[in-house]
Amino acid sequence: MKRLVDRLTNVLKDTIRRFGSQQQAHTRGTGGTGPITTSLLADKAVTNPKIADNAVNTRTLASLSVTNDKIADQSILLSKLNVPWLSVAGNNNFKDALNKVTSAGGGVLVLPKGNYSISDNVTVSENVTLHFMNGAVLVIDSGKTLTINGSIEAGLYQIFDGAGAVNGNMKVGQVYAQWFGAKADGVNDDTNAVEKALQFLDRRKGGLLFLPAGTYLLRNLYLRSLVTVQGTGNGTILKLKNGTNGNLVSLKDNSVMQFRISNLLIDGNKSNNVSGSGIYINKTSYVYSDVVKQGNYSDMNSSIEDVFIFECADHGIYIDRTDTSDNFINIRGIYCNNVQVISCGKTGIKLNQNTDGRFCNIISTGNGYSGFEIQGCANNYYLNCKTFYNGFNSPSNNYGGFVITDSGRSSFVGCEAQEEYKYGFYVSGGNMLVFSACCGDSNGQQNSTYSGFYFKNNQLSNLIGCTGTSFHTPSWQYTGFTFEDCSAITAILSVNNQLSKSNYILKGTNTKMKLTVNGEVVL
């Protein structure tokens, strides 16, 4: 900072000397009285044509120019010293100072600490940079709009306030909730600040809301189309406020699609909330978005990546459908990757009649009901998903790690259910399911009457290279595989000898079965 101040001072002194030398020569020839002084430098005084392009001159040093005592830690960037720059003097002079910089062809407008009232609709042009020193805040009156098409230079502190709106195509790579007043201290309610940041990105038709490390206490967070909500990883926590009893993250409205959530933790705070899921995705009608292209009414094409969800009163992630009088509204195209859901009151991940989703590298453990509950879904793909120790808090509502009912045309690859309270994989109804290299390991902790895989009333499905095993002695798992009233099942299975009953069991009426167990064709 001292080097910057010294540089500005030396440039100013050099400019004055140059003007003084020129003026002395002029006055000696004309009978003048002496050299020009700083008190005679007007806003648009004649400059020396020999002054370098990047030197401070009277065109860039206006009547409200920055002085040494106004330069704070967040000082103007050195790269901006070759353009006009101006400081606002007085809390009521923002608009006048902005007009001066704009009329000069653009530049940097420096805002020292203070509140600056925006009582009219104001536009910051694309060639103007607003440089906020710590404590400088633009307060926008209700019903007024500040449109920023230029750049912003500010740290992690509040720069916008008031009931008015911030709009425009701001030239920034990312927006911070702190600019709108977020504290991220786990004490103050950050809901309104985060919502204002999302509203700005919504009006801008997309962008990145970056949440630096901290705990953001929220009543809700409403996702927008083409907006990414991104944290720093384990350092960024979204926490449901005490007594909210609602979903923490959800959609703003039925038009939302192509959102992204990544690199953060979601704390459902179930000890202080009796209901609510971490992420709840639901639509009540199909609406075409006016900001993104889509091929189908129900296409979401959205992602949840690198997210850790814990302690929700209901579900970690709940992707739901809505019934109507003659149809139902489902969700298509959700991509979940590297997600962990732990210790939620009900199910880790609940999917209700959604389609065309991708769920990869998921861990769901210690939840009250099940790890995955998949009901009426189709065309989904599950890769490297693992569940364990689910169902202990609510055994009457639990059937297993993966509970799959009336679903079809979906694949499970490299998935494992381990040490579940009841079944590992419980499949009821549905058809055309593929299980490849999946494992049911040491399930049935309630008692030893449960299977690693239990198929009931299922048709036209395939189990390729799946394993039923138990490493506990005596075994927790009654049998590796059970098939009841199934049809057209093809299975190539491996089962170890620590199971308490048998490798497989056939119940009821099973037809058109092709079953190979430990290399032996048994059906």
C-alpha positions as CSV (number, residue, x, y, z in Angstrom):
1,M,0.0,0.0,0.0
2,K,2.8,2.4,0.9
3,R,4.4,1.8,-2.5
4,L,1.2,2.6,-4.3
5,V,0.7,5.8,-2.3
6,D,4.3,6.8,-3.0
7,R,3.9,6.1,-6.7
8,L,0.8,8.2,-6.9
9,T,2.5,11.1,-5.0
10,N,5.6,11.0,-7.2
11,V,3.5,10.9,-10.4
12,L,1.5,13.9,-9.2
13,K,4.6,15.9,-8.2
14,D,6.3,15.1,-11.6
15,T,3.2,16.3,-13.4
16,I,3.1,19.5,-11.4
17,R,6.8,20.1,-12.1
18,R,6.3,19.6,-15.8
19,F,3.3,22.0,-15.8
20,G,5.4,24.5,-13.7
21,S,8.3,24.4,-16.1
22,Q,6.1,25.0,-19.1
23,Q,4.3,27.8,-17.4
24,Q,7.5,29.5,-16.2
25,A,8.8,29.6,-19.7
26,H,5.6,31.0,-20.9
27,T,5.4,33.8,-18.2
28,R,9.0,34.8,-18.8
29,G,8.2,35.5,-22.4
30,T,5.0,37.3,-21.8
31,G,5.6,39.1,-18.5
32,G,3.7,36.6,-16.4
33,T,4.0,36.5,-12.6
34,G,5.2,33.0,-11.8
35,P,4.7,29.2,-12.1
36,I,1.4,27.5,-12.0
37,T,0.4,25.9,-8.7
38,T,-1.8,23.0,-7.7
39,S,-4.5,25.5,-6.7
40,L,-4.7,26.6,-10.4
41,L,-5.2,23.1,-11.8
42,A,-8.8,22.9,-13.0
43,D,-10.7,19.8,-14.0
44,K,-9.9,20.2,-17.7
45,A,-6.8,22.4,-17.7
46,V,-4.5,22.3,-20.8
47,T,-2.0,19.4,-20.4
48,N,1.6,19.0,-21.5
49,P,1.6,17.0,-24.8
50,K,4.8,15.3,-23.6
51,I,3.2,13.8,-20.6
52,A,3.1,10.0,-21.0
53,D,-0.3,8.3,-21.7
54,N,-0.4,6.6,-18.3
55,A,0.6,9.6,-16.2
56,V,-1.9,11.2,-13.9
57,N,-3.1,14.4,-15.5
58,T,-5.8,17.0,-14.9
59,R,-8.2,15.0,-17.0
60,T,-7.9,12.0,-14.7
61,L,-7.5,14.1,-11.5
62,A,-11.0,15.6,-11.2
63,S,-12.3,17.8,-8.4
64,L,-13.3,14.7,-6.5
65,S,-10.1,12.7,-7.0
66,V,-8.7,10.1,-4.6
67,T,-6.4,11.5,-2.0
68,N,-4.0,9.6,0.2
69,D,-6.3,9.6,3.2
70,K,-9.0,7.9,1.2
71,I,-7.0,4.9,0.0
72,A,-7.9,1.9,2.1
73,D,-6.7,-1.7,2.1
74,Q,-8.9,-2.5,-1.0
75,S,-7.1,0.1,-3.0
76,I,-7.5,0.6,-6.8
77,L,-5.7,-1.9,-8.9
78,L,-2.4,-0.7,-10.5
79,S,-3.7,-1.9,-13.9
80,K,-6.4,0.8,-13.6
81,L,-4.0,3.7,-13.1
82,N,-3.9,4.3,-16.9
83,V,-7.6,5.1,-17.1
84,P,-9.7,7.9,-15.6
85,W,-10.6,7.2,-12.0
86,L,-12.6,9.2,-9.5
87,S,-13.7,9.0,-5.9
88,V,-17.1,9.9,-4.7
89,A,-17.0,12.7,-2.1
90,G,-20.1,12.7,0.1
91,N,-22.9,10.2,0.4
92,N,-25.2,12.2,-2.0
93,N,-22.8,12.5,-4.9
94,F,-22.7,9.0,-6.3
95,K,-24.9,9.8,-9.3
96,D,-22.9,13.0,-10.2
97,A,-19.6,11.2,-9.9
98,L,-20.9,8.3,-12.0
99,N,-21.9,10.8,-14.7
100,K,-18.5,12.4,-14.7
101,V,-16.7,9.1,-15.2
102,T,-19.2,8.0,-17.8
103,S,-18.9,11.3,-19.8
104,A,-15.1,11.0,-19.7
105,G,-15.5,7.7,-21.7
106,G,-15.5,5.4,-18.7
107,G,-13.1,4.5,-15.9
108,V,-13.0,3.5,-12.3
109,L,-15.4,5.0,-9.7
110,V,-14.0,4.5,-6.2
111,L,-16.5,4.4,-3.3
112,P,-15.0,5.1,0.1
113,K,-16.7,3.9,3.3
114,G,-20.3,5.1,3.7
115,N,-23.9,4.6,2.5
116,Y,-24.8,5.9,-0.9
117,S,-28.5,6.3,-1.5
118,I,-29.9,5.3,-4.9
119,S,-33.3,7.1,-5.1
120,D,-33.6,6.9,-8.9
121,N,-33.1,4.2,-11.5
122,V,-29.4,4.3,-12.3
123,T,-27.3,2.5,-14.9
124,V,-23.6,1.8,-14.7
125,S,-22.3,1.5,-18.2
126,E,-20.1,-1.4,-19.4
127,N,-16.9,0.8,-19.4
128,V,-17.2,1.8,-15.8
129,T,-15.8,-0.1,-12.9
130,L,-17.2,0.3,-9.4
131,H,-14.5,-0.1,-6.8
132,F,-15.9,-0.6,-3.3
133,M,-13.7,0.1,-0.3
134,N,-14.7,-1.9,2.9
135,G,-17.8,-0.3,4.3
136,A,-19.1,1.3,1.1
137,V,-22.7,0.3,0.5
138,L,-25.1,1.3,-2.3
139,V,-28.6,1.6,-0.7
140,I,-31.3,1.1,-3.3
141,D,-34.7,2.6,-2.6
142,S,-37.8,0.4,-2.9
143,G,-39.1,0.3,-6.5
144,K,-35.8,1.5,-7.9
145,T,-33.3,-0.5,-9.9
146,L,-29.5,-0.2,-10.1
147,T,-28.4,-1.7,-13.4
148,I,-24.7,-2.6,-13.5
149,N,-23.3,-3.5,-16.9
150,G,-19.7,-2.7,-15.9
151,S,-17.3,-4.4,-13.5
152,I,-17.2,-4.7,-9.7
153,E,-14.2,-4.7,-7.5
154,A,-15.0,-5.6,-3.9
155,G,-14.0,-8.0,-1.1
156,L,-16.2,-10.3,1.0
157,Y,-18.3,-7.6,2.6
158,Q,-21.7,-6.0,1.9
159,I,-21.9,-3.6,-1.0
160,F,-25.7,-3.6,-1.7
161,D,-28.6,-2.9,0.6
162,G,-32.2,-1.6,0.5
163,A,-35.5,-2.9,-0.9
164,G,-34.6,-2.0,-4.5
165,A,-33.2,-4.4,-7.2
166,V,-29.7,-4.9,-8.6
167,N,-29.8,-5.8,-12.3
168,G,-27.6,-5.9,-15.4
169,N,-25.0,-7.9,-17.1
170,M,-22.3,-7.4,-14.4
171,K,-18.8,-8.2,-15.6
172,V,-17.8,-10.6,-12.8
173,G,-17.0,-14.3,-12.9
174,Q,-19.0,-15.0,-9.8
175,V,-21.3,-13.3,-7.3
176,Y,-20.9,-13.5,-3.5
177,A,-23.8,-13.7,-1.0
178,Q,-21.6,-11.4,1.2
179,W,-22.2,-8.6,-1.3
180,F,-25.8,-8.7,-0.3
181,G,-25.3,-8.9,3.4
182,A,-24.6,-12.6,4.3
183,K,-22.6,-13.1,7.4
184,A,-22.0,-16.9,7.2
185,D,-21.4,-17.0,11.0
186,G,-24.0,-19.6,11.8
187,V,-25.8,-17.0,14.0
188,N,-27.3,-14.4,11.7
189,D,-30.1,-15.4,9.3
190,D,-28.6,-15.3,5.8
191,T,-31.8,-16.2,3.9
192,N,-32.6,-12.7,2.5
193,A,-29.0,-12.1,1.4
194,V,-28.7,-15.4,-0.4
195,E,-32.1,-14.8,-2.0
196,K,-31.1,-11.4,-3.3
197,A,-28.0,-12.8,-4.8
198,L,-30.0,-15.5,-6.5
199,Q,-32.6,-12.9,-7.7
200,F,-29.8,-10.9,-9.4
201,L,-28.5,-14.0,-11.1
202,D,-32.0,-15.0,-12.2
203,R,-32.5,-11.5,-13.8
204,R,-29.1,-11.9,-15.4
205,K,-30.2,-15.2,-16.8
206,G,-27.6,-17.4,-15.0
207,G,-24.2,-17.3,-13.4
208,L,-22.3,-18.6,-10.4
209,L,-23.2,-17.9,-6.8
210,F,-20.0,-18.7,-4.8
211,L,-20.4,-19.2,-1.1
212,P,-17.0,-18.9,0.7
213,A,-16.3,-21.0,3.8
214,G,-18.7,-20.4,6.7
215,T,-22.1,-21.5,8.0
216,Y,-25.0,-20.0,6.2
217,L,-28.1,-20.1,8.4
218,L,-31.1,-20.4,6.1
219,R,-34.9,-20.8,6.1
220,N,-34.8,-21.8,2.4
221,L,-32.7,-21.6,-0.8
222,Y,-34.7,-21.4,-4.0
223,L,-32.8,-22.7,-7.1
224,R,-32.9,-20.8,-10.4
225,S,-32.4,-21.9,-14.1
226,L,-28.8,-21.7,-15.3
227,V,-27.5,-20.8,-11.8
228,T,-24.7,-22.7,-10.0
229,V,-24.6,-22.6,-6.2
230,Q,-21.0,-23.6,-5.3
231,G,-19.1,-23.7,-2.0
232,T,-15.5,-24.4,-1.0
233,G,-16.2,-28.0,0.0
234,N,-16.4,-29.0,3.7
235,G,-15.9,-25.4,4.7
236,T,-19.2,-24.2,3.3
237,I,-22.3,-25.3,5.3
238,L,-25.9,-24.6,4.5
239,K,-27.8,-25.0,7.8
240,L,-31.6,-25.1,8.3
241,K,-32.6,-22.5,10.8
242,N,-34.2,-23.7,14.1
243,G,-37.9,-24.2,13.9
244,T,-38.2,-23.8,10.1
245,N,-39.6,-27.3,9.6
246,G,-39.3,-27.1,5.9
247,N,-37.1,-28.1,3.0
248,L,-33.8,-26.4,2.8
249,V,-33.1,-26.4,-0.9
250,S,-35.9,-26.4,-3.5
251,L,-37.0,-24.9,-6.8
252,K,-38.1,-21.3,-7.2
253,D,-41.0,-22.3,-9.5
254,N,-42.1,-24.8,-12.2
255,S,-39.9,-23.2,-14.9
256,V,-36.6,-24.0,-13.2
257,M,-34.1,-26.3,-15.0
258,Q,-30.4,-26.6,-15.6
259,F,-29.3,-25.7,-12.1
260,R,-26.2,-27.0,-10.3
261,I,-25.3,-27.5,-6.7
262,S,-21.7,-28.4,-5.8
263,N,-19.0,-28.5,-3.2
264,L,-20.9,-27.8,0.0
265,L,-22.5,-29.4,3.1
266,I,-26.2,-29.4,3.9
267,D,-27.1,-29.6,7.6
268,G,-30.8,-30.4,8.1
269,N,-30.5,-29.6,11.8
270,K,-33.1,-32.3,12.7
271,S,-32.5,-31.8,16.4
272,N,-34.2,-28.4,16.0
273,N,-36.6,-29.2,13.1
274,V,-39.4,-31.8,13.0
275,S,-39.7,-32.0,9.2
276,G,-37.9,-31.0,6.0
277,S,-35.6,-32.6,3.5
278,G,-32.1,-31.3,2.5
279,I,-32.9,-31.0,-1.2
280,Y,-36.4,-31.3,-2.5
281,I,-37.1,-31.3,-6.3
282,N,-40.7,-31.2,-7.3
283,K,-42.9,-29.5,-10.0
284,T,-46.6,-29.0,-10.0
285,S,-47.0,-28.3,-13.7
286,Y,-44.9,-28.4,-16.9
287,V,-43.6,-25.0,-17.9
288,Y,-41.3,-24.2,-20.7
289,S,-38.5,-21.9,-19.6
290,D,-37.9,-18.7,-21.4
291,V,-34.1,-18.7,-20.7
292,V,-33.0,-22.2,-21.7
293,K,-33.7,-24.7,-24.4
294,Q,-35.3,-28.0,-23.6
295,G,-36.5,-31.0,-25.5
296,N,-39.2,-32.1,-23.2
297,Y,-41.5,-30.4,-20.7
298,S,-40.1,-32.5,-17.8
299,D,-36.4,-32.2,-18.7
300,M,-34.3,-30.8,-15.8
301,N,-30.8,-31.5,-17.0
302,S,-29.5,-30.5,-13.6
303,S,-26.7,-31.7,-11.3
304,I,-26.0,-32.2,-7.6
305,E,-22.2,-32.9,-7.2
306,D,-19.8,-33.2,-4.4
307,V,-22.4,-32.6,-1.7
308,F,-22.5,-33.9,1.8
309,I,-26.0,-34.0,3.4
310,F,-26.7,-34.9,7.0
311,E,-29.1,-34.7,9.9
312,C,-32.3,-33.9,7.9
313,A,-35.6,-34.6,9.7
314,D,-37.0,-36.2,6.5
315,H,-34.9,-37.2,3.5
316,G,-31.5,-36.2,2.3
317,I,-32.6,-35.8,-1.3
318,Y,-36.2,-36.2,-2.4
319,I,-37.1,-36.1,-6.1
320,D,-40.9,-36.1,-6.2
321,R,-43.7,-36.2,-8.7
322,T,-47.1,-34.5,-8.5
323,D,-50.4,-36.1,-9.4
324,T,-52.9,-34.2,-11.5
325,S,-56.4,-35.1,-12.6
326,D,-55.4,-36.9,-15.8
327,N,-51.6,-37.2,-15.5
328,F,-48.6,-36.9,-13.2
329,I,-45.7,-34.4,-13.4
330,N,-42.4,-36.2,-13.1
331,I,-38.8,-35.0,-13.1
332,R,-36.3,-36.0,-15.8
333,G,-32.6,-35.7,-16.1
334,I,-31.1,-35.3,-12.6
335,Y,-27.4,-36.1,-12.3
336,C,-26.1,-36.9,-8.8
337,N,-22.4,-37.6,-8.4
338,N,-20.1,-37.9,-5.3
339,V,-23.0,-37.4,-2.9
340,Q,-23.0,-38.6,0.7
341,V,-26.2,-38.7,2.8
342,I,-25.9,-39.6,6.5
343,S,-28.1,-39.8,9.6
344,C,-31.4,-38.4,8.1
345,G,-34.7,-39.2,9.9
346,K,-36.2,-41.1,6.9
347,T,-34.6,-42.1,3.6
348,G,-31.2,-41.0,2.4
349,I,-32.3,-40.6,-1.3
350,K,-36.0,-41.0,-2.2
351,L,-37.0,-41.1,-5.9
352,N,-40.7,-41.0,-6.7
353,Q,-41.5,-41.7,-10.4
354,N,-38.6,-39.7,-11.8
355,T,-36.9,-40.8,-15.1
356,D,-33.6,-40.6,-17.0
357,G,-31.5,-39.8,-13.9
358,R,-27.9,-40.7,-13.2
359,F,-26.8,-41.5,-9.7
360,C,-23.1,-42.2,-9.4
361,N,-20.7,-42.7,-6.5
362,I,-23.3,-42.3,-3.8
363,I,-23.0,-43.3,-0.1
364,S,-26.2,-43.4,2.0
365,T,-25.7,-44.6,5.6
366,G,-27.3,-44.4,9.0
367,N,-30.7,-43.2,7.8
368,G,-33.9,-44.0,9.6
369,Y,-35.7,-45.8,6.8
370,S,-33.6,-46.9,3.8
371,G,-30.5,-45.9,1.9
372,F,-32.4,-45.6,-1.5
373,E,-36.1,-45.7,-2.0
374,I,-37.0,-46.0,-5.7
375,Q,-40.7,-46.0,-6.5
376,G,-42.1,-46.1,-10.0
377,C,-38.9,-44.9,-11.7
378,A,-37.6,-45.8,-15.2
379,N,-34.6,-45.3,-17.4
380,N,-32.3,-44.5,-14.4
381,Y,-28.7,-45.5,-14.0
382,Y,-27.1,-46.3,-10.7
383,L,-23.3,-46.7,-10.6
384,N,-21.1,-47.4,-7.5
385,C,-23.8,-46.6,-5.0
386,K,-23.4,-48.0,-1.5
387,T,-25.8,-48.2,1.5
388,F,-25.1,-49.5,5.0
389,Y,-26.5,-49.4,8.5
390,N,-29.9,-48.0,7.5
391,G,-33.3,-48.6,9.1
392,F,-32.3,-48.8,12.8
393,N,-34.4,-45.8,13.9
394,S,-37.7,-46.8,12.2
395,P,-37.6,-50.6,11.5
396,S,-41.3,-50.7,10.6
397,N,-40.7,-48.4,7.7
398,N,-37.5,-50.1,6.5
399,Y,-37.1,-52.9,4.0
400,G,-33.5,-52.5,3.1
401,G,-30.6,-50.6,1.6
402,F,-32.1,-50.4,-1.8
403,V,-36.0,-50.5,-1.8
404,I,-37.1,-50.7,-5.5
405,T,-40.8,-50.9,-6.3
406,D,-42.7,-50.9,-9.6
407,S,-39.7,-49.6,-11.5
408,G,-38.2,-50.7,-14.8
409,R,-35.7,-50.2,-17.6
410,S,-32.9,-49.2,-15.1
411,S,-29.4,-50.5,-14.4
412,F,-27.5,-51.0,-11.1
413,V,-23.8,-51.4,-11.6
414,G,-21.3,-52.0,-8.9
415,C,-23.8,-51.2,-6.1
416,E,-23.6,-52.7,-2.6
417,A,-25.9,-53.0,0.4
418,Q,-24.1,-53.9,3.6
419,E,-25.2,-54.6,7.2
420,E,-28.7,-53.2,6.6
421,Y,-31.4,-53.7,9.3
422,K,-33.4,-55.9,6.9
423,Y,-32.8,-56.7,3.2
424,G,-29.9,-55.6,1.1
425,F,-31.8,-55.1,-2.1
426,Y,-35.6,-55.4,-1.9
427,V,-37.2,-55.5,-5.4
428,S,-41.0,-55.6,-5.7
429,G,-42.9,-55.5,-9.0
430,G,-41.4,-53.8,-12.0
431,N,-39.5,-55.3,-15.0
432,M,-36.5,-55.1,-17.1
433,L,-34.0,-54.3,-14.4
434,V,-30.3,-55.1,-14.7
435,F,-28.0,-55.7,-11.7
436,S,-24.4,-56.1,-12.6
437,A,-21.5,-56.8,-10.1
438,C,-23.8,-55.8,-7.2
439,C,-23.3,-57.2,-3.7
440,G,-25.6,-57.9,-0.7
441,D,-23.3,-58.3,2.3
442,S,-24.2,-59.2,5.8
443,N,-27.7,-57.8,5.9
444,G,-30.6,-58.7,8.2
445,Q,-29.4,-57.3,11.5
446,Q,-32.9,-57.4,12.8
447,N,-32.8,-61.1,12.7
448,S,-31.4,-63.8,10.4
449,T,-34.4,-64.2,8.2
450,Y,-33.5,-61.6,5.5
451,S,-31.8,-62.0,2.1
452,G,-29.1,-60.0,0.4
453,F,-31.4,-59.8,-2.6
454,Y,-35.2,-60.3,-2.5
455,F,-37.1,-60.3,-5.7
456,K,-40.9,-60.4,-5.6
457,N,-43.3,-60.3,-8.6
458,N,-40.5,-59.1,-10.9
459,Q,-40.2,-59.9,-14.6
460,L,-37.7,-59.8,-17.4
461,S,-34.7,-58.8,-15.2
462,N,-31.1,-59.9,-15.2
463,L,-28.6,-60.4,-12.4
464,I,-25.0,-60.7,-13.8
465,G,-22.1,-61.5,-11.6
466,C,-23.9,-60.5,-8.3
467,T,-22.8,-61.7,-4.9
468,G,-24.6,-62.6,-1.7
469,T,-22.3,-63.0,1.2
470,S,-21.9,-62.5,5.0
471,F,-18.7,-62.1,6.9
472,H,-20.4,-62.4,10.4
473,T,-20.4,-65.7,12.3
474,P,-23.1,-66.6,13.0
475,S,-24.4,-65.1,9.8
476,W,-26.7,-62.1,9.9
477,Q,-27.9,-62.8,6.4
478,Y,-30.5,-65.7,6.0
479,T,-29.8,-66.3,2.3
480,G,-28.0,-64.8,-0.6
481,F,-31.0,-64.6,-3.0
482,T,-34.8,-65.1,-2.7
483,F,-37.1,-65.2,-5.7
484,E,-40.9,-65.1,-5.1
485,D,-43.5,-65.3,-7.9
486,C,-41.0,-64.0,-10.5
487,S,-40.9,-64.6,-14.3
488,A,-38.2,-64.6,-16.9
489,I,-35.3,-63.9,-14.6
490,T,-31.8,-64.7,-15.8
491,A,-29.2,-64.8,-13.0
492,I,-25.5,-65.6,-12.7
493,L,-24.7,-65.5,-9.0
494,S,-21.9,-66.1,-6.5
495,V,-22.8,-67.0,-2.9
496,N,-20.4,-67.9,-0.1
497,N,-20.9,-70.5,2.6
498,Q,-21.4,-68.4,5.7
499,L,-25.1,-67.8,5.1
500,S,-27.3,-69.2,7.9
501,K,-29.8,-70.9,5.6
502,S,-28.9,-71.4,1.9
503,N,-27.5,-69.9,-1.2
504,Y,-30.9,-69.1,-2.7
505,I,-34.6,-69.7,-2.0
506,L,-37.5,-70.1,-4.5
507,K,-40.9,-69.2,-3.1
508,G,-44.3,-69.2,-4.7
509,T,-44.5,-69.7,-8.5
510,N,-41.4,-68.8,-10.5
511,T,-41.5,-69.4,-14.3
512,K,-38.9,-69.2,-17.1
513,M,-36.1,-68.8,-14.7
514,K,-32.4,-69.3,-15.7
515,L,-30.3,-69.5,-12.6
516,T,-26.6,-70.2,-12.3
517,V,-25.1,-70.3,-8.8
518,N,-21.4,-70.6,-8.1
519,G,-20.9,-71.9,-11.6
520,E,-23.6,-74.6,-11.4
521,V,-26.8,-74.3,-13.5
522,V,-29.6,-75.0,-11.1
523,L,-32.6,-73.8,-13.1
